[in-house]
């Protein structure tokens, strides 16, 4: 039986992939100077270059969960139409989104007892979450059942490696990820953190390197250490905070070092970008461990 795949705008998948796989998206919200915006609207593109320009200009940006009324309407509409629902959610280690939607689905499952309702906390973010959604959608297209897809996600989500770096530590300081002293010292000395998302879904700094190019190469070095073989056959996703040239540089390193041909590049969305800042760079792939 066909089933709907629902995920959050934090998956950072481009519109063409959303359309290709007929995905349903719950948009998280962000506010610029107190004005609320949806991070995703079907058929409408947020001007992300302008968003990052506003960040560089010091605009006050805050974020929040998806609108719960709108989320319930979307989910109930799918169930009422006779579809089962698999919700693949943003890391509970970074947002309250998963808990809120999972609770809502539990309530809806009671109201629609003939439908199958399942959810997965990806413990993932950005195109790490997006890559898991991509694999789930491909499995559905190949005829896998909702239970088979859910089981695959649970078995493999801790093998979805996320490697990040940022260009400006002050945005991580504002988000509570580093101390003021570390942020100032790092800025003065051009120290760039290399981070990953751990098994609990938290963003964790693991090492520091001096200079932007070294930080970008470090992402690919970590891929070399842990990526599942054959690496050349993997699908690799890359996100960036308005630094496309750096994203293309990382993609070229991945192609040269591993022979990977299937690479997707997209922006970090406003909700995640509000905390990581312009110059964020992230690399996602399947690995022996996160």
C-alpha positions as a Markdown table, in Angstrom:
| # | Residue | x | y | z |
|---|---|---|---|---|
| 1 | Unk | 0.0 | 0.0 | 0.0 |
| 2 | Unk | 1.3 | 3.5 | -0.8 |
| 3 | Unk | 2.2 | 5.7 | 2.1 |
| 4 | Unk | 3.1 | 9.4 | 2.5 |
| 5 | Unk | 6.5 | 10.5 | 3.6 |
| 6 | Unk | 6.4 | 13.7 | 5.7 |
| 7 | Unk | 9.5 | 15.5 | 6.8 |
| 8 | Unk | 10.5 | 19.0 | 8.0 |
| 9 | Unk | 11.9 | 21.9 | 6.1 |
| 10 | Unk | 15.1 | 21.4 | 8.0 |
| 11 | Unk | 15.9 | 18.5 | 5.7 |
| 12 | Unk | 17.1 | 21.2 | 3.2 |
| 13 | Unk | 16.1 | 19.2 | 0.1 |
| 14 | Unk | 15.7 | 21.3 | -3.0 |
| 15 | Unk | 12.3 | 21.7 | -4.6 |
| 16 | Unk | 13.0 | 19.4 | -7.5 |
| 17 | Unk | 13.8 | 16.5 | -5.1 |
| 18 | Unk | 10.7 | 17.2 | -3.1 |
| 19 | Unk | 8.6 | 17.1 | -6.2 |
| 20 | Unk | 10.4 | 14.1 | -7.7 |
| 21 | Unk | 9.6 | 12.0 | -4.6 |
| 22 | Unk | 6.2 | 13.6 | -3.8 |
| 23 | Unk | 7.3 | 14.5 | -0.2 |
| 24 | Unk | 5.2 | 16.5 | 2.2 |
| 25 | Unk | 7.1 | 19.2 | 4.1 |
| 26 | Unk | 6.3 | 20.8 | 7.5 |
| 27 | Unk | 7.9 | 24.3 | 7.4 |
| 28 | Unk | 9.7 | 25.5 | 10.5 |
| 29 | Unk | 9.4 | 29.2 | 11.1 |
| 30 | Unk | 11.9 | 32.0 | 11.6 |
| 31 | Unk | 11.5 | 35.6 | 12.5 |
| 32 | Unk | 13.5 | 38.6 | 11.2 |
| 33 | Unk | 13.1 | 41.7 | 13.4 |
| 34 | Unk | 9.9 | 40.2 | 14.8 |
| 35 | Unk | 8.3 | 39.4 | 11.4 |
| 36 | Unk | 7.4 | 35.7 | 11.0 |
| 37 | Unk | 8.4 | 33.7 | 7.9 |
| 38 | Unk | 8.0 | 30.1 | 6.8 |
| 39 | Unk | 11.2 | 28.4 | 6.0 |
| 40 | Unk | 9.5 | 26.5 | 3.2 |
| 41 | Unk | 6.4 | 27.2 | 1.1 |
| 42 | Unk | 5.4 | 24.9 | -1.7 |
| 43 | Unk | 6.3 | 26.4 | -5.1 |
| 44 | Unk | 8.0 | 29.5 | -3.6 |
| 45 | Unk | 11.7 | 30.0 | -3.1 |
| 46 | Unk | 13.1 | 31.9 | -0.2 |
| 47 | Unk | 15.8 | 34.3 | -1.3 |
| 48 | Unk | 18.5 | 32.6 | 0.8 |
| 49 | Unk | 21.3 | 34.9 | -0.5 |
| 50 | Unk | 19.3 | 37.8 | 0.9 |
| 51 | Unk | 18.7 | 35.9 | 4.1 |
| 52 | Unk | 22.4 | 35.5 | 4.7 |
| 53 | Unk | 23.0 | 39.1 | 3.7 |
| 54 | Unk | 20.6 | 40.1 | 6.5 |
| 55 | Unk | 22.6 | 37.9 | 8.9 |
| 56 | Unk | 25.8 | 39.6 | 7.9 |
| 57 | Unk | 24.2 | 43.0 | 8.5 |
| 58 | Unk | 23.3 | 41.9 | 12.0 |
| 59 | Unk | 19.6 | 41.5 | 11.7 |
| 60 | Unk | 18.0 | 39.8 | 14.8 |
| 61 | Unk | 16.8 | 36.3 | 13.7 |
| 62 | Unk | 15.0 | 33.8 | 15.9 |
| 63 | Unk | 13.5 | 30.4 | 15.1 |
| 64 | Unk | 10.6 | 28.2 | 16.2 |
| 65 | Unk | 8.8 | 25.0 | 15.5 |
| 66 | Unk | 6.4 | 24.4 | 12.6 |
| 67 | Unk | 3.0 | 25.9 | 13.1 |
| 68 | Unk | 1.1 | 23.1 | 14.9 |
| 69 | Unk | -2.3 | 24.0 | 13.5 |
| 70 | Unk | -1.0 | 23.9 | 9.9 |
| 71 | Unk | 0.9 | 20.7 | 10.6 |
| 72 | Unk | -2.1 | 18.9 | 12.0 |
| 73 | Unk | -4.1 | 20.0 | 8.9 |
| 74 | Unk | -1.5 | 18.6 | 6.6 |
| 75 | Unk | -1.2 | 15.3 | 8.5 |
| 76 | Unk | -4.9 | 14.8 | 9.0 |
| 77 | Unk | -5.5 | 15.5 | 5.3 |
| 78 | Unk | -3.1 | 12.7 | 4.4 |
| 79 | Unk | -4.7 | 10.2 | 6.8 |
| 80 | Unk | -8.3 | 11.2 | 5.7 |
| 81 | Unk | -7.4 | 10.6 | 2.1 |
| 82 | Unk | -6.6 | 7.0 | 3.0 |
| 83 | Unk | -2.8 | 7.2 | 3.1 |
| 84 | Unk | -0.5 | 5.8 | 5.8 |
| 85 | Unk | 2.1 | 8.2 | 7.1 |
| 86 | Unk | 5.8 | 7.9 | 7.8 |
| 87 | Unk | 7.2 | 11.0 | 9.5 |
| 88 | Unk | 11.0 | 11.4 | 9.3 |
| 89 | Unk | 11.9 | 14.2 | 11.7 |
| 90 | Unk | 14.6 | 16.8 | 12.6 |
| 91 | Unk | 17.0 | 15.7 | 15.3 |
| 92 | Unk | 15.4 | 15.8 | 18.8 |
| 93 | Unk | 18.9 | 16.8 | 20.0 |
| 94 | Unk | 18.6 | 20.1 | 18.2 |
| 95 | Unk | 14.9 | 21.0 | 18.2 |
| 96 | Unk | 11.6 | 20.2 | 19.8 |
| 97 | Unk | 10.0 | 19.6 | 16.4 |
| 98 | Unk | 10.2 | 15.8 | 16.5 |
| 99 | Unk | 8.6 | 15.5 | 19.9 |
| 100 | Unk | 5.8 | 17.9 | 19.0 |
| 101 | Unk | 4.9 | 16.2 | 15.7 |
| 102 | Unk | 5.3 | 12.7 | 17.1 |
| 103 | Unk | 2.8 | 13.5 | 19.9 |
| 104 | Unk | 0.4 | 14.9 | 17.3 |
| 105 | Unk | 0.8 | 11.7 | 15.2 |
| 106 | Unk | 0.0 | 9.6 | 18.3 |
| 107 | Unk | -3.2 | 11.5 | 18.8 |
| 108 | Unk | -4.1 | 11.2 | 15.1 |
| 109 | Unk | -3.4 | 7.5 | 15.0 |
| 110 | Unk | -6.1 | 7.1 | 17.7 |
| 111 | Unk | -8.5 | 9.0 | 15.5 |
| 112 | Unk | -7.7 | 7.0 | 12.4 |
| 113 | Unk | -7.3 | 3.4 | 13.7 |
| 114 | Unk | -7.3 | 1.9 | 10.2 |
| 115 | Unk | -4.2 | 3.9 | 9.1 |
| 116 | Unk | -0.6 | 3.0 | 9.9 |
| 117 | Unk | 1.3 | 5.9 | 11.4 |
| 118 | Unk | 5.1 | 5.7 | 12.1 |
| 119 | Unk | 7.8 | 8.2 | 12.9 |
| 120 | Unk | 11.6 | 8.2 | 13.0 |
| 121 | Unk | 13.7 | 10.6 | 15.0 |
| 122 | Unk | 16.6 | 10.9 | 12.5 |
| 123 | Unk | 18.9 | 12.5 | 15.1 |
| 124 | Unk | 20.1 | 14.3 | 12.0 |
| 125 | Unk | 20.0 | 17.8 | 10.6 |
| 126 | Unk | 20.1 | 19.7 | 7.3 |
| 127 | Unk | 21.0 | 17.4 | 4.3 |
| 128 | Unk | 21.9 | 14.7 | 6.8 |
| 129 | Unk | 18.2 | 14.4 | 7.5 |
| 130 | Unk | 17.6 | 15.0 | 3.8 |
| 131 | Unk | 19.8 | 12.1 | 2.7 |
| 132 | Unk | 17.9 | 9.8 | 5.0 |
| 133 | Unk | 14.6 | 11.1 | 3.5 |
| 134 | Unk | 16.1 | 10.6 | 0.0 |
| 135 | Unk | 17.0 | 6.9 | 0.7 |
| 136 | Unk | 13.5 | 6.4 | 2.3 |
| 137 | Unk | 11.8 | 7.8 | -0.8 |
| 138 | Unk | 13.9 | 5.7 | -3.1 |
| 139 | Unk | 13.0 | 2.6 | -1.1 |
| 140 | Unk | 9.3 | 3.5 | -1.3 |
| 141 | Unk | 9.6 | 3.9 | -5.0 |
| 142 | Unk | 11.1 | 0.4 | -5.3 |
| 143 | Unk | 8.1 | -1.1 | -3.5 |
| 144 | Unk | 9.3 | -1.2 | 0.1 |
| 145 | Unk | 6.5 | -1.2 | 2.8 |
| 146 | Unk | 6.2 | 1.6 | 5.4 |
| 147 | Unk | 7.5 | -0.8 | 8.0 |
| 148 | Unk | 10.5 | -1.8 | 5.9 |
| 149 | Unk | 11.5 | 1.8 | 5.3 |
| 150 | Unk | 11.1 | 2.7 | 9.0 |
| 151 | Unk | 13.2 | -0.3 | 10.0 |
| 152 | Unk | 15.9 | 0.7 | 7.5 |
| 153 | Unk | 16.0 | 4.2 | 8.8 |
| 154 | Unk | 16.3 | 3.1 | 12.4 |
| 155 | Unk | 19.1 | 0.6 | 11.5 |
| 156 | Unk | 21.1 | 3.2 | 9.4 |
| 157 | Unk | 20.5 | 6.6 | 10.9 |
| 158 | Unk | 23.6 | 6.4 | 13.1 |
| 159 | Unk | 25.6 | 5.7 | 10.0 |
| 160 | Unk | 24.7 | 9.0 | 8.4 |
| 161 | Unk | 27.8 | 11.1 | 8.9 |
| 162 | Unk | 27.5 | 14.9 | 9.3 |
| 163 | Unk | 30.7 | 16.9 | 9.1 |
| 164 | Unk | 30.5 | 20.7 | 9.5 |
| 165 | Unk | 32.6 | 23.8 | 9.7 |
| 166 | Unk | 31.7 | 27.4 | 10.0 |
| 167 | Unk | 33.5 | 30.6 | 8.9 |
| 168 | Unk | 32.5 | 32.8 | 11.8 |
| 169 | Unk | 32.5 | 31.5 | 15.4 |
| 170 | Unk | 30.4 | 34.4 | 16.7 |
| 171 | Unk | 27.2 | 32.9 | 15.3 |
| 172 | Unk | 27.9 | 29.7 | 17.2 |
| 173 | Unk | 28.5 | 31.8 | 20.3 |
| 174 | Unk | 25.1 | 33.4 | 19.9 |
| 175 | Unk | 23.6 | 30.0 | 19.7 |
| 176 | Unk | 25.3 | 28.8 | 22.8 |
| 177 | Unk | 27.6 | 26.4 | 21.0 |
| 178 | Unk | 31.0 | 28.0 | 22.0 |
| 179 | Unk | 32.1 | 30.5 | 24.7 |
| 180 | Unk | 32.6 | 34.2 | 24.0 |
| 181 | Unk | 36.3 | 33.7 | 24.7 |
| 182 | Unk | 36.6 | 30.9 | 22.2 |
| 183 | Unk | 34.7 | 32.8 | 19.6 |
| 184 | Unk | 36.8 | 35.9 | 19.9 |
| 185 | Unk | 40.1 | 34.0 | 20.0 |
| 186 | Unk | 39.1 | 31.9 | 17.1 |
| 187 | Unk | 38.1 | 34.9 | 15.1 |
| 188 | Unk | 41.4 | 36.7 | 15.8 |
| 189 | Unk | 43.6 | 33.6 | 15.0 |
| 190 | Unk | 41.4 | 32.4 | 12.1 |
| 191 | Unk | 40.7 | 29.2 | 14.0 |
| 192 | Unk | 37.9 | 27.1 | 12.3 |
| 193 | Unk | 36.1 | 24.4 | 14.2 |
| 194 | Unk | 35.4 | 21.0 | 12.6 |
| 195 | Unk | 32.2 | 19.5 | 14.1 |
| 196 | Unk | 29.9 | 16.6 | 13.7 |
| 197 | Unk | 26.4 | 15.6 | 14.8 |
| 198 | Unk | 26.8 | 12.8 | 17.3 |
| 199 | Unk | 24.7 | 9.7 | 18.1 |
| 200 | Unk | 22.4 | 11.8 | 20.3 |
| 201 | Unk | 21.8 | 14.3 | 17.5 |
| 202 | Unk | 23.8 | 17.1 | 19.1 |
| 203 | Unk | 26.3 | 19.3 | 17.2 |
| 204 | Unk | 29.7 | 18.7 | 18.8 |
| 205 | Unk | 33.0 | 20.4 | 18.0 |
| 206 | Unk | 35.8 | 17.8 | 17.6 |
| 207 | Unk | 38.8 | 19.6 | 16.4 |
| 208 | Unk | 40.2 | 23.0 | 15.4 |
| 209 | Unk | 42.2 | 23.9 | 12.4 |
| 210 | Unk | 43.8 | 27.2 | 11.3 |
| 211 | Unk | 42.4 | 28.6 | 8.0 |
| 212 | Unk | 39.3 | 28.1 | 5.9 |
| 213 | Unk | 40.9 | 25.8 | 3.3 |
| 214 | Unk | 42.2 | 23.4 | 5.9 |
| 215 | Unk | 38.8 | 23.2 | 7.5 |
| 216 | Unk | 37.2 | 22.3 | 4.2 |
| 217 | Unk | 39.8 | 19.6 | 3.5 |
| 218 | Unk | 39.3 | 18.3 | 7.1 |
| 219 | Unk | 35.7 | 17.4 | 6.2 |
| 220 | Unk | 36.9 | 15.3 | 3.3 |
| 221 | Unk | 39.6 | 13.7 | 5.4 |
| 222 | Unk | 37.0 | 12.5 | 7.9 |
| 223 | Unk | 35.0 | 11.1 | 5.0 |
| 224 | Unk | 38.1 | 9.1 | 3.9 |
| 225 | Unk | 38.5 | 7.7 | 7.4 |
| 226 | Unk | 34.9 | 6.4 | 7.8 |
| 227 | Unk | 32.9 | 6.4 | 4.6 |
| 228 | Unk | 31.3 | 3.0 | 3.6 |
| 229 | Unk | 32.8 | 1.3 | 0.6 |
| 230 | Unk | 32.5 | 1.4 | -2.3 |
| 231 | Unk | 32.7 | 5.2 | -1.7 |
| 232 | Unk | 32.6 | 5.9 | -5.4 |
| 233 | Unk | 29.0 | 4.5 | -5.5 |
| 234 | Unk | 27.7 | 6.7 | -2.7 |
| 235 | Unk | 25.3 | 9.6 | -3.0 |
| 236 | Unk | 26.9 | 12.6 | -1.2 |
| 237 | Unk | 25.1 | 15.7 | -0.1 |
| 238 | Unk | 26.7 | 19.1 | 0.7 |
| 239 | Unk | 25.1 | 22.2 | 2.2 |
| 240 | Unk | 26.4 | 25.7 | 2.5 |
| 241 | Unk | 25.6 | 29.0 | 4.1 |
| 242 | Unk | 25.8 | 31.2 | 1.0 |
| 243 | Unk | 29.3 | 30.1 | 0.1 |
| 244 | Unk | 28.7 | 28.2 | -3.1 |
| 245 | Unk | 32.3 | 28.3 | -4.3 |
| 246 | Unk | 33.5 | 26.6 | -1.1 |
| 247 | Unk | 30.8 | 24.0 | -1.6 |
| 248 | Unk | 31.9 | 23.3 | -5.1 |
| 249 | Unk | 35.5 | 23.1 | -3.9 |
| 250 | Unk | 34.5 | 20.4 | -1.4 |
| 251 | Unk | 32.5 | 18.6 | -4.1 |
| 252 | Unk | 35.6 | 18.6 | -6.3 |
| 253 | Unk | 37.8 | 17.2 | -3.6 |
| 254 | Unk | 35.2 | 14.4 | -3.1 |
| 255 | Unk | 35.2 | 13.6 | -6.8 |
| 256 | Unk | 39.0 | 13.6 | -7.1 |
| 257 | Unk | 39.7 | 11.6 | -4.0 |
| 258 | Unk | 36.9 | 9.0 | -4.2 |
| 259 | Unk | 35.5 | 9.0 | -7.7 |
| 260 | Unk | 32.0 | 10.0 | -6.4 |
| 261 | Unk | 29.7 | 11.2 | -9.2 |
| 262 | Unk | 26.4 | 11.6 | -7.4 |
| 263 | Unk | 26.7 | 14.8 | -5.5 |
| 264 | Unk | 23.9 | 17.3 | -4.5 |
| 265 | Unk | 24.6 | 20.8 | -3.3 |
| 266 | Unk | 22.0 | 23.1 | -1.6 |
| 267 | Unk | 21.7 | 26.0 | 0.8 |
| 268 | Unk | 21.5 | 25.5 | 4.6 |
| 269 | Unk | 17.9 | 26.7 | 5.3 |
| 270 | Unk | 17.1 | 29.8 | 7.4 |
| 271 | Unk | 16.2 | 27.9 | 10.6 |
| 272 | Unk | 19.5 | 26.0 | 10.8 |
| 273 | Unk | 21.5 | 28.9 | 9.2 |
| 274 | Unk | 20.2 | 31.3 | 11.8 |
| 275 | Unk | 22.3 | 29.4 | 14.3 |
| 276 | Unk | 25.4 | 28.4 | 12.2 |
| 277 | Unk | 25.7 | 31.6 | 10.2 |
| 278 | Unk | 27.0 | 32.5 | 6.7 |
| 279 | Unk | 30.0 | 30.4 | 5.6 |
| 280 | Unk | 28.6 | 27.2 | 7.1 |
| 281 | Unk | 29.8 | 24.2 | 5.2 |
| 282 | Unk | 28.6 | 20.6 | 5.7 |
| 283 | Unk | 29.3 | 17.2 | 4.1 |
| 284 | Unk | 27.0 | 14.2 | 4.5 |
| 285 | Unk | 27.5 | 10.5 | 3.6 |
| 286 | Unk | 27.0 | 7.0 | 4.8 |
| 287 | Unk | 29.8 | 5.8 | 7.1 |
| 288 | Unk | 30.8 | 3.1 | 9.6 |
| 289 | Unk | 30.0 | 5.5 | 12.4 |
| 290 | Unk | 29.0 | 9.2 | 12.7 |
